[in-house]
Amino acid sequence: MTEANQLKDTIMQVYFDLGMNHGFDSVSMDQIAKEMSISKKTIYQYYRNKEAILEACIDFKFKEIDDKIEPIFRDDRLDVLQKLDKLTSNVAESLKVISNMQTSSLQRSFPALWKKINDERKKRIQGYANLLREGIERGVIKPIDPAVVIELYNASLLTATSASFLYQYDLTWSQAVEVVKQIIFDGIKLHK
């Protein structure tokens, strides 16, 4: 990794850490510069604004999740139910650091990035449809249209990870994902 890329990644990590502690909307470029003992001008050489830094954080987090879940999809040693369980558990584990404060901050101050998060999440969840079809064929999942299950899963995740829901039920993002998984995916299993 070049020194420039390393500095860019460090700026992103410092912003992420500050955002996790104080809310992403309240972190200023001055705070990042002070934390890193660099000038704001240096930060602006890599990122045009803090929204660009946050977008890089989001992209990094999705890449991190992809690196964990793609091998699960390809693992022939796991059956369909094991894959569904491992996939959702890995995603929940990756997101356990996200609290309702961060969710609220993202929704309120960065609506375009919140939309991006939801769009990216939907793309990844579509991969579950093939697993559901396979589970139906093997007789371990109830014969419910996978498109309907995925749509319900998406809608449930959207609601359960909203700041108001997390706050109302005192859940972390990870806990909300786990609850939705239990309700939707455990509900479609055929119990023999």
N, CA, C and O of each residue as an XYZ file, in Angstrom:
768
protein
N       0.844     -1.178      0.000
C       0.000      0.000      0.000
C       0.887      1.238      0.000
O       1.840      1.329      0.774
N       0.573      2.174     -0.860
C       1.371      3.395     -0.922
C       1.101      4.258      0.302
O       0.099      4.091      0.998
N       2.013      5.176      0.541
C       1.872      6.088      1.672
C       0.612      6.940      1.523
O      -0.075      7.216      2.507
N       0.311      7.356      0.293
C      -0.889      8.162      0.040
C      -2.156      7.365      0.352
O      -3.081      7.881      0.980
N      -2.193      6.105     -0.089
C      -3.362      5.267      0.201
C      -3.491      4.998      1.695
O      -4.595      4.950      2.238
N      -2.356      4.825      2.343
C      -2.374      4.582      3.783
C      -2.929      5.803      4.524
O      -3.714      5.654      5.462
N      -2.528      7.001      4.111
C      -3.034      8.219      4.735
C      -4.534      8.363      4.480
O      -5.287      8.731      5.381
N      -4.960      8.075      3.266
C      -6.382      8.148      2.919
C      -7.189      7.185      3.795
O      -8.247      7.548      4.308
N      -6.691      5.967      3.964
C      -7.370      4.983      4.813
C      -7.385      5.417      6.279
O      -8.368      5.195      6.986
N      -6.304      6.028      6.725
C      -6.238      6.495      8.113
C      -7.241      7.613      8.351
O      -7.898      7.645      9.391
N      -7.364      8.532      7.399
C      -8.368      9.601      7.506
C      -9.756      8.976      7.640
O     -10.549      9.374      8.493
N     -10.033      8.004      6.798
C     -11.326      7.323      6.836
C     -11.544      6.661      8.200
O     -12.622      6.786      8.781
N     -10.543      5.968      8.708
C     -10.676      5.264      9.991
C     -10.868      6.242     11.147
O     -11.679      5.995     12.039
N     -10.134      7.343     11.137
C     -10.273      8.341     12.200
C     -11.675      8.943     12.164
O     -12.310      9.108     13.206
N     -12.158      9.271     10.964
C     -13.521      9.801     10.846
C     -14.533      8.778     11.355
O     -15.456      9.131     12.088
N     -14.364      7.513     10.971
C     -15.285      6.458     11.401
C     -15.288      6.344     12.928
O     -16.353      6.291     13.543
N     -14.111      6.307     13.536
C     -14.019      6.189     14.993
C     -14.675      7.379     15.690
O     -15.419      7.204     16.655
N     -14.400      8.583     15.203
C     -15.024      9.774     15.787
C     -16.539      9.737     15.589
O     -17.298     10.073     16.498
N     -16.969      9.330     14.409
C     -18.399      9.247     14.116
C     -19.110      8.228     14.987
O     -20.253      8.439     15.394
N     -18.439      7.128     15.272
C     -19.035      6.103     16.132
C     -19.206      6.617     17.559
O     -20.137      6.221     18.260
N     -18.312      7.490     17.981
C     -18.381      8.026     19.342
C     -19.283      9.244     19.478
O     -19.889      9.454     20.529
N     -19.374     10.048     18.420
C     -20.079     11.327     18.543
C     -21.229     11.501     17.561
O     -21.954     12.493     17.639
N     -21.410     10.569     16.647
C     -22.396     10.732     15.573
C     -21.685     11.298     14.353
O     -20.900     12.239     14.468
N     -21.956     10.730     13.194
C     -21.235     11.117     11.982
C     -21.479     12.567     11.589
O     -20.597     13.209     11.019
N     -22.650     13.081     11.884
C     -22.962     14.449     11.489
C     -22.238     15.484     12.338
O     -22.073     16.624     11.905
N     -21.807     15.115     13.529
C     -21.179     16.111     14.396
C     -19.653     16.155     14.287
O     -19.015     16.997     14.918
N     -19.070     15.267     13.503
C     -17.610     15.267     13.327
C     -17.236     16.312     12.279
O     -17.806     16.347     11.188
N     -16.284     17.151     12.622
C     -15.837     18.184     11.678
C     -14.473     17.816     11.091
O     -13.740     16.988     11.630
N     -14.167     18.455      9.979
C     -12.845     18.263      9.377
C     -11.760     18.741     10.339
O     -10.665     18.181     10.372
N     -12.066     19.777     11.119
C     -11.109     20.265     12.116
C     -10.776     19.179     13.138
O      -9.617     19.012     13.519
N     -11.798     18.441     13.579
C     -11.569     17.366     14.552
C     -10.680     16.274     13.965
O      -9.774     15.769     14.629
N     -10.952     15.922     12.720
C     -10.145     14.880     12.069
C      -8.696     15.347     11.963
O      -7.768     14.607     12.288
N      -8.516     16.583     11.506
C      -7.170     17.140     11.348
C      -6.435     17.171     12.688
O      -5.262     16.809     12.776
N      -7.143     17.609     13.724
C      -6.530     17.686     15.054
C      -6.152     16.287     15.549
O      -5.052     16.083     16.064
N      -7.048     15.344     15.394
C      -6.806     13.964     15.843
C      -5.581     13.362     15.152
O      -4.831     12.596     15.757
N      -5.387     13.716     13.876
C      -4.291     13.137     13.092
C      -3.035     14.000     13.071
O      -1.995     13.586     12.560
N      -3.143     15.196     13.629
C      -2.032     16.159     13.590
C      -1.605     16.456     12.156
O      -0.419     16.472     11.829
N      -2.611     16.692     11.310
C      -2.369     17.105      9.925
C      -3.250     18.312      9.639
O      -4.109     18.663     10.447
N      -3.042     18.939      8.506
C      -3.861     20.095      8.147
C      -5.150     19.648      7.452
O      -5.233     18.556      6.890
N      -6.150     20.530      7.511
C      -7.394     20.241      6.782
C      -7.110     20.167      5.290
O      -7.745     19.400      4.566
N      -6.153     20.966      4.834
C      -5.796     20.960      3.417
C      -5.353     19.558      2.978
O      -5.670     19.115      1.874
N      -4.628     18.878      3.844
C      -4.196     17.510      3.534
C      -5.405     16.592      3.386
O      -5.458     15.766      2.474
N      -6.367     16.741      4.281
C      -7.583     15.917      4.198
C      -8.297     16.176      2.876
O      -8.745     15.242      2.211
N      -8.401     17.455      2.500
C      -9.116     17.812      1.266
C      -8.392     17.334      0.000
O      -8.989     17.301     -1.076
N      -7.132     16.970      0.122
C      -6.438     16.369     -1.023
C      -6.996     14.976     -1.335
O      -6.883     14.490     -2.460
N      -7.591     14.352     -0.337
C      -8.107     12.987     -0.496
C      -9.634     12.912     -0.540
O     -10.201     12.053     -1.216
N     -10.284     13.803      0.175
C     -11.751     13.793      0.262
C     -12.284     15.216      0.129
O     -11.772     16.143      0.756
N     -13.325     15.378     -0.702
C     -13.867     16.726     -0.936
C     -14.664     17.253      0.252
O     -14.768     18.465      0.439
N     -15.238     16.339      1.071
C     -16.001     16.732      2.257
C     -16.186     15.504      3.148
O     -15.764     14.402      2.798
N     -16.820     15.709      4.299
C     -16.967     14.569      5.212
C     -17.966     13.545      4.683
O     -17.895     12.375      5.059
N     -18.887     13.955      3.827
C     -19.802     12.991      3.214
C     -19.022     12.003      2.338
O     -19.351     10.818      2.283
N     -17.992     12.499      1.658
C     -17.153     11.616      0.835
C     -16.372     10.634      1.718
O     -16.160      9.482      1.342
N     -15.953     11.106      2.887
C     -15.255     10.201      3.811
C     -16.228      9.126      4.304
O     -15.889      7.944      4.358
N     -17.431      9.552      4.659
C     -18.430      8.600      5.136
C     -18.795      7.593      4.046
O     -18.991      6.412      4.332
N     -18.885      8.051      2.813
C     -19.173      7.133      1.710
C     -18.056      6.091      1.571
O     -18.322      4.919      1.306
N     -16.820      6.523      1.748
C     -15.693      5.581      1.712
C     -15.803      4.573      2.861
O     -15.493      3.394      2.687
N     -16.240      5.033      4.024
C     -16.446      4.130      5.169
C     -17.516      3.091      4.846
O     -17.357      1.909      5.153
N     -18.597      3.537      4.230
C     -19.697      2.634      3.867
C     -19.216      1.613      2.848
O     -19.484      0.419      2.984
N     -18.507      2.080      1.826
C     -17.976      1.164      0.809
C     -17.043      0.135      1.439
O     -17.082     -1.047      1.097
N     -16.207      0.598      2.361
C     -15.278     -0.298      3.049
C     -16.039     -1.351      3.852
O     -15.685     -2.530      3.825
N     -17.086     -0.927      4.568
C     -17.870     -1.853      5.390
C     -18.564     -2.898      4.517
O     -18.593     -4.077      4.870
N     -19.126     -2.475      3.374
C     -19.766     -3.441      2.481
C     -18.745     -4.413      1.892
O     -19.043     -5.597      1.729
N     -17.556     -3.932      1.574
C     -16.504     -4.827      1.068
C     -16.126     -5.843      2.142
O     -15.937     -7.026      1.860
N     -16.023     -5.365      3.360
C     -15.702     -6.247      4.488
C     -16.779     -7.338      4.643
O     -16.462     -8.508      4.859
N     -18.040     -6.939      4.530
C     -19.146     -7.902      4.623
C     -19.089     -8.879      3.451
O     -19.229    -10.088      3.636
N     -18.883     -8.347      2.239
C     -18.793     -9.213      1.049
C     -17.692    -10.254      1.204
O     -17.866    -11.415      0.835
N     -16.554     -9.827      1.752
C     -15.434    -10.753      1.943
C     -15.795    -11.887      2.903
O     -15.229    -12.977      2.818
N     -16.732    -11.633      3.815
C     -17.168    -12.668      4.755
C     -18.264    -13.553      4.176
O     -18.278    -14.759      4.421
N     -19.190    -12.963      3.403
C     -20.356    -13.755      2.987
C     -20.164    -14.507      1.674
O     -20.768    -15.563      1.482
N     -19.343    -13.992      0.772
C     -19.164    -14.677     -0.514
C     -18.636    -16.106     -0.346
O     -19.113    -17.004     -1.040
N     -17.668    -16.352      0.548
C     -17.232    -17.743      0.740
C     -18.343    -18.650      1.292
O     -18.357    -19.850      1.017
N     -19.258    -18.086      2.057
C     -20.360    -18.887      2.601
C     -21.268    -19.355      1.475
O     -21.675    -20.517      1.445
N     -21.588    -18.455      0.546
C     -22.420    -18.837     -0.600
C     -21.786    -19.989     -1.384
O     -22.491    -20.860     -1.893
N     -20.451    -19.989     -1.478
C     -19.742    -20.988     -2.294
C     -19.384    -22.270     -1.537
O     -18.920    -23.235     -2.145
N     -19.591    -22.289     -0.235
C     -19.159    -23.424      0.587
C     -20.103    -24.617      0.407
O     -21.221    -24.620      0.922
N     -19.638    -25.624     -0.328
C     -20.454    -26.808     -0.612
C     -20.612    -27.733      0.600
O     -21.438    -28.647      0.579
N     -19.840    -27.504      1.634
C     -19.962    -28.343      2.837
C     -21.175    -27.957      3.682
O     -21.616    -28.729      4.534
N     -21.712    -26.753      3.439
C     -22.854    -26.272      4.218
C     -24.150    -26.540      3.478
O     -24.214    -26.390      2.257
N     -25.192    -26.938      4.212
C     -26.498    -27.077      3.572
C     -27.178    -25.703      3.527
O     -26.645    -24.726      4.053
N     -28.333    -25.635      2.907
C     -29.040    -24.366      2.701
C     -29.323    -23.654      4.020
O     -29.071    -22.455      4.147
N     -29.839    -24.379      4.991
C     -30.187    -23.759      6.272
C     -28.952    -23.253      7.005
O     -28.985    -22.193      7.631
N     -27.865    -24.010      6.929
C     -26.614    -23.561      7.547
C     -26.108    -22.292      6.868
O     -25.624    -21.377      7.535
N     -26.219    -22.238      5.544
C     -25.779    -21.044      4.817
C     -26.609    -19.830      5.213
O     -26.054    -18.766      5.487
N     -27.935    -19.975      5.249
C     -28.794    -18.852      5.639
C     -28.439    -18.367      7.036
O     -28.346    -17.163      7.278
N     -28.243    -19.298      7.942
C     -27.913    -18.938      9.312
C     -26.563    -18.235      9.389
O     -26.437    -17.193     10.033
N     -25.551    -18.806      8.728
C     -24.206    -18.214      8.746
C     -24.186    -16.840      8.071
O     -23.529    -15.917      8.552
N     -24.906    -16.708      6.959
C     -24.936    -15.431      6.244
C     -25.489    -14.329      7.130
O     -24.860    -13.284      7.299
N     -26.662    -14.561      7.694
C     -27.282    -13.507      8.492
C     -26.510    -13.257      9.781
O     -26.425    -12.115     10.233
N     -25.953    -14.291     10.374
C     -25.157    -14.105     11.590
C     -23.886    -13.308     11.307
O     -23.495    -12.458     12.107
N     -23.244    -13.577     10.178
C     -22.036    -12.827      9.811
C     -22.346    -11.362      9.563
O     -21.596    -10.484      9.991
N     -23.445    -11.093      8.874
C     -23.831     -9.702      8.620
C     -24.133     -9.010      9.946
O     -23.668     -7.896     10.187
N     -24.908     -9.668     10.804
C     -25.235     -9.082     12.106
C     -23.967     -8.802     12.910
O     -23.850     -7.751     13.541
N     -23.025     -9.733     12.889
C     -21.763     -9.555     13.611
C     -20.978     -8.365     13.055
O     -20.391     -7.595     13.817
N     -20.968     -8.217     11.742
C     -20.243     -7.110     11.111
C     -20.849     -5.758     11.459
O     -20.160     -4.738     11.455
N     -22.135     -5.759     11.757
C     -22.830     -4.497     12.006
C     -23.083     -4.232     13.484
O     -23.785     -3.281     13.829
N     -22.525     -5.056     14.358
C     -22.838     -4.922     15.777
C     -22.386     -3.589     16.373
O     -22.911     -3.164     17.402
N     -21.437     -2.939     15.750
C     -20.953     -1.665     16.278
C     -21.894     -0.501     15.966
O     -21.761      0.577     16.544
N     -22.845     -0.716     15.053
C     -23.751      0.358     14.652
C     -24.884      0.457     15.667
O     -25.620     -0.505     15.889
N     -25.016      1.631     16.279
C     -26.069      1.837     17.276
C     -27.179      2.700     16.680
O     -27.094      3.148     15.536
N     -28.217      2.922     17.480
C     -29.288      3.784     16.982
C     -28.821      5.229     16.830
O     -29.394      5.973     16.033
N     -27.791      5.646     17.576
C     -27.261      7.003     17.412
C     -26.666      7.171     16.008
O     -26.926      8.172     15.341
N     -25.876      6.203     15.564
C     -25.288      6.299     14.232
C     -26.362      6.201     13.150
O     -26.310      6.920     12.152
N     -27.326      5.317     13.349
C     -28.408      5.171     12.374
C     -29.177      6.471     12.240
O     -29.467      6.919     11.130
N     -29.506      7.074     13.369
C     -30.234      8.345     13.366
C     -29.422      9.434     12.677
O     -29.954     10.214     11.888
N     -28.139      9.478     12.981
C     -27.239     10.461     12.375
C     -27.195     10.299     10.855
O     -27.257     11.285     10.120
N     -27.089      9.062     10.392
C     -27.049      8.800      8.944
C     -28.358      9.190      8.268
O     -28.352      9.878      7.248
N     -29.478      8.753      8.833
C     -30.779      9.037      8.223
C     -31.045     10.536      8.157
O     -31.527     11.043      7.144
N     -30.735     11.233      9.228
C     -31.054     12.654      9.338
C     -30.127     13.529      8.483
O     -30.588     14.411      7.758
N     -28.850     13.282      8.576
C     -27.883     14.203      7.971
C     -27.329     13.761      6.624
O     -26.777     14.577      5.885
N     -27.469     12.483      6.298
C     -26.915     11.966      5.049
C     -27.936     11.085      4.331
O     -27.690      9.895      4.134
N     -29.074     11.652      3.939
C     -30.136     10.827      3.337
C     -29.697     10.100      2.062
O     -30.140      8.978      1.816
N     -28.850     10.710      1.262
C     -28.385     10.045      0.032
C     -27.540      8.817      0.379
O     -27.626      7.790     -0.296
N     -26.735      8.924      1.418
C     -25.921      7.780      1.833
C     -26.776      6.712      2.515
O     -26.495      5.520      2.396
N     -27.814      7.141      3.225
C     -28.735      6.175      3.824
C     -29.422      5.374      2.719
O     -29.601      4.162      2.838
N     -29.805      6.065      1.641
C     -30.422      5.388      0.492
C     -29.421      4.401     -0.115
O     -29.781      3.278     -0.470
N     -28.162      4.832     -0.230
C     -27.129      3.947     -0.778
C     -26.992      2.691      0.081
O     -26.880      1.587     -0.451
N     -26.999      2.851      1.388
C     -26.896      1.706      2.294
C     -28.040      0.732      2.029
O     -27.825     -0.474      1.910
N     -29.248      1.263      1.937
C     -30.405      0.393      1.698
C     -30.355     -0.263      0.328
O     -30.719     -1.431      0.189
N     -29.908      0.469     -0.686
C     -29.778     -0.106     -2.033
C     -28.730     -1.218     -2.057
O     -28.949     -2.270     -2.658
N     -27.600     -0.986     -1.407
C     -26.534     -1.993     -1.351
C     -26.996     -3.226     -0.582
O     -26.696     -4.358     -0.963
N     -27.719     -2.995      0.489
C     -28.234     -4.110      1.286
C     -29.189     -4.956      0.446
O     -29.125     -6.185      0.481
N     -30.068     -4.305     -0.304
C     -31.026     -5.029     -1.156
C     -30.308     -5.886     -2.194
O     -30.713     -7.019     -2.453
N     -29.245     -5.351     -2.785
C     -28.482     -6.116     -3.784
C     -27.941     -7.409     -3.186
O     -28.017     -8.473     -3.801
N     -27.403     -7.304     -1.996
C     -26.799     -8.471     -1.368
C     -27.854     -9.496     -0.943
O     -27.620    -10.702     -1.011
N     -28.987     -9.015     -0.514
C     -30.044     -9.916     -0.061
C     -30.627    -10.710     -1.223
O     -31.155    -11.802     -1.013
N     -30.543    -10.190     -2.433
C     -31.068    -10.928     -3.587
C     -30.377    -12.284     -3.747
O     -30.974    -13.226     -4.270
N     -29.142    -12.385     -3.306
C     -28.427    -13.659     -3.366
C     -29.091    -14.738     -2.517
O     -28.898    -15.930     -2.757
N     -29.862    -14.325     -1.538
C     -30.559    -15.277     -0.684
C     -31.664    -15.999     -1.451
O     -32.015    -17.125     -1.098
N     -32.220    -15.381     -2.490
C     -33.332    -15.981     -3.244
C     -32.942    -17.341     -3.821
O     -33.735    -18.281     -3.786
N     -31.734    -17.445     -4.346
C     -31.273    -18.733     -4.887
C     -31.191    -19.801     -3.798
O     -31.529    -20.962     -4.027
N     -30.743    -19.397     -2.620
C     -30.699    -20.350     -1.508
C     -32.104    -20.797     -1.119
O     -32.335    -21.970     -0.823
N     -33.035    -19.854     -1.123
C     -34.415    -20.203     -0.772
C     -34.996    -21.190     -1.783
O     -35.662    -22.154     -1.405
N     -34.739    -20.945     -3.070
C     -35.215    -21.875     -4.110
C     -34.639    -23.280     -3.888
O     -35.345    -24.284     -3.974
N     -33.358    -23.312     -3.604
C     -32.702    -24.602     -3.353
C     -33.315    -25.286     -2.128
O     -33.536    -26.497     -2.129
N     -33.586    -24.501     -1.090
C     -34.199    -25.053      0.118
C     -35.594    -25.601     -0.126
O     -35.981    -26.612      0.458
N     -36.352    -24.928     -0.994
C     -37.691    -25.409     -1.355
C     -37.570    -26.731     -2.107
O     -38.293    -27.687     -1.828
N     -36.641    -26.769     -3.070
C     -36.428    -27.996     -3.856
C     -36.012    -29.176     -2.973
O     -36.394    -30.317     -3.234
N     -35.240    -28.899     -1.945
C     -34.751    -29.971     -1.061
C     -35.746    -30.311      0.053
O     -35.532    -31.240      0.832
N     -36.831    -29.544      0.113
C     -37.860    -29.832      1.108
C     -37.549    -29.384      2.518
O     -38.118    -29.916      3.471
N     -36.643    -28.402      2.676
C     -36.317    -27.910      4.016
C     -36.903    -26.526      4.282
O     -36.862    -26.028      5.407
N     -37.448    -25.913      3.230
C     -38.068    -24.595      3.344
C     -39.466    -24.682      2.753
O     -39.690    -25.325      1.728
N     -40.403    -24.017      3.428
C     -41.793    -24.011      2.970
C     -41.866    -23.453      1.555
O     -41.098    -22.557      1.207
N     -42.778    -23.968      0.733
C     -42.878    -23.507     -0.659
C     -43.556    -22.141     -0.771
O     -44.701    -22.023     -1.207
N     -42.818    -21.130     -0.366
C     -43.271    -19.738     -0.465
C     -42.381    -19.072     -1.503
O     -41.167    -19.273     -1.503
N     -42.974    -18.288     -2.380
C     -42.228    -17.608     -3.441
C     -41.030    -16.866     -2.838
O     -41.220    -15.973     -2.012
N     -39.800    -17.219     -3.235
C     -38.610    -16.550     -2.700
C     -38.645    -15.029     -2.871
O     -38.137    -14.299     -2.020
N     -39.238    -14.550     -3.961
C     -39.323    -13.097     -4.170
C     -40.144    -12.443     -3.059
O     -39.818    -11.348     -2.602
N     -41.203    -13.116     -2.630
C     -42.037    -12.591     -1.543
C     -41.251    -12.599     -0.230
O     -41.283    -11.625      0.522
N     -40.553    -13.687      0.038
C     -39.759    -13.788      1.267
C     -38.692    -12.695      1.295
O     -38.501    -12.035      2.317
N     -38.002    -12.506      0.181
C     -36.949    -11.486      0.104
C     -37.538    -10.091      0.293
O     -36.958     -9.263      0.995
N     -38.674     -9.831     -0.324
C     -39.313     -8.514     -0.177
C     -39.718     -8.276      1.277
O     -39.524     -7.180      1.804
N     -40.275     -9.290      1.920
C     -40.631     -9.172      3.338
C     -39.383     -8.974      4.200
O     -39.392     -8.183      5.143
N     -38.323     -9.691      3.872
C     -37.068     -9.552      4.610
C     -36.523     -8.131      4.461
O     -36.129     -7.505      5.445
N     -36.504     -7.626      3.221
C     -36.040     -6.254      2.975
C     -36.874     -5.239      3.740
O     -36.332     -4.362      4.413
N     -38.198     -5.359      3.635
C     -39.088     -4.408      4.306
C     -38.916     -4.484      5.823
O     -38.909     -3.462      6.509
N     -38.780     -5.693      6.330
C     -38.593     -5.866      7.773
C     -37.268     -5.267      8.230
O     -37.205     -4.612      9.270
N     -36.212     -5.491      7.455
C     -34.910     -4.904      7.801
C     -34.956     -3.389      7.765
O     -34.399     -2.726      8.640
N     -35.613     -2.843      6.765
C     -35.713     -1.387      6.643
C     -36.385     -0.804      7.876
O     -35.928      0.201      8.421
N     -37.462     -1.429      8.312
C     -38.171     -0.956      9.501
C     -37.353     -1.195     10.763
O     -37.192     -0.294     11.586
N     -36.840     -2.406     10.911
C     -36.153     -2.785     12.149
C     -34.828     -2.062     12.355
O     -34.356     -1.959     13.488
N     -34.220     -1.559     11.286
C     -32.945     -0.846     11.438
C     -33.118      0.666     11.384
O     -32.133      1.404     11.360
N     -34.362      1.129     11.364
C     -34.578      2.579     11.405
C     -34.255      3.082     12.811
O     -34.391      2.347     13.790
N     -33.837      4.315     12.897
C     -33.438      4.882     14.182
C     -34.581      4.830     15.192
O     -34.361      4.508     16.360
N     -35.800      5.144     14.750
C     -36.927      5.166     15.687
C     -37.217      3.766     16.245
O     -37.513      3.627     17.431
N     -37.135      2.740     15.409
C     -37.377      1.361     15.858
C     -36.284      0.925     16.830
O     -36.575      0.369     17.889
N     -35.034      1.177     16.469
C     -33.919      0.791     17.339
C     -34.042      1.465     18.698
O     -33.809      0.846     19.736
N     -34.412      2.742     18.678
C     -34.552      3.495     19.926
C     -35.734      2.967     20.741
O     -35.612      2.742     21.945
N     -36.879      2.771     20.077
C     -38.095      2.335     20.765
C     -37.901      0.995     21.470
O     -38.398      0.795     22.578
N     -37.181      0.083     20.828
C     -37.008     -1.250     21.399
C     -35.623     -1.472     21.995
O     -35.272     -2.589     22.374
N     -34.843     -0.401     22.074
C     -33.511     -0.436     22.667
C     -32.662     -1.572     22.090
O     -32.120     -2.403     22.820
N     -32.565     -1.581     20.758
C     -31.800     -2.595     20.042
C     -30.610     -1.966     19.337
O     -30.640     -0.790     18.976
N     -29.572     -2.752     19.146
C     -28.501     -2.340     18.244
C     -28.902     -2.789     16.844
O     -29.841     -3.569     16.681
N     -28.199     -2.302     15.851
C     -28.453     -2.698     14.470
C     -28.327     -4.222     14.350
O     -29.169     -4.879     13.737
N     -27.279     -4.761     14.935
C     -27.014     -6.196     14.880
C     -28.152     -7.002     15.505
O     -28.575     -8.016     14.950
N     -28.642     -6.557     16.648
C     -29.749     -7.254     17.304
C     -31.008     -7.220     16.443
O     -31.736     -8.210     16.366
N     -31.265     -6.087     15.796
C     -32.442     -5.967     14.928
C     -32.342     -6.930     13.749
O     -33.327     -7.575     13.388
N     -31.160     -7.029     13.149
C     -30.950     -7.961     12.033
C     -31.196     -9.396     12.503
O     -31.812    -10.189     11.790
N     -30.722     -9.721     13.681
C     -30.899    -11.075     14.227
C     -32.373    -11.386     14.475
O     -32.822    -12.497     14.193
N     -33.131    -10.425     14.997
C     -34.565    -10.629     15.240
C     -35.300    -10.862     13.923
O     -36.125    -11.771     13.823
N     -35.003    -10.047     12.914
C     -35.649    -10.217     11.604
C     -35.302    -11.586     11.029
O     -36.164    -12.270     10.476
N     -34.047    -11.979     11.160
C     -33.622    -13.306     10.675
C     -34.437    -14.402     11.339
O     -34.937    -15.307     10.671
N     -34.566    -14.319     12.645
C     -35.303    -15.358     13.365
C     -36.762    -15.413     12.923
O     -37.307    -16.496     12.715
N     -37.383    -14.272     12.781
C     -38.799    -14.251     12.409
C     -39.004    -14.744     10.983
O     -39.852    -15.602     10.742
N     -38.244    -14.215     10.045
C     -38.463    -14.553      8.630
C     -37.887    -15.927      8.290
O     -38.623    -16.812      7.853
N     -36.591    -16.114      8.484
C     -35.961    -17.348      8.017
C     -36.326    -18.565      8.872
O     -36.499    -19.662      8.340
N     -36.443    -18.384     10.183
C     -36.877    -19.523     10.990
C     -38.345    -19.845     10.712
O     -38.764    -20.998     10.817
N     -39.118    -18.829     10.358
C     -40.537    -19.029     10.064
C     -40.811    -19.792      8.782
O     -41.889    -20.365      8.627
N     -39.850    -19.814      7.853
C     -40.080    -20.518      6.580
C     -39.492    -21.926      6.568
O     -39.649    -22.663      5.595
N     -38.818    -22.294      7.647
C     -38.230    -23.639      7.706
C     -39.324    -24.679      7.902
O     -40.286    -24.461      8.637
N     -39.158    -25.794      7.239
C     -40.033    -26.944      7.469
C     -39.441    -27.745      8.618
O     -38.285    -28.164      8.558
N     -40.215    -27.953      9.641
C     -39.728    -28.710     10.801
C     -40.203    -30.145     10.674
O     -41.402    -30.424     10.672
N     -39.259    -31.031     10.571
C     -39.602    -32.451     10.377
C     -39.380    -33.225     11.643
O     -39.613    -34.433     11.677
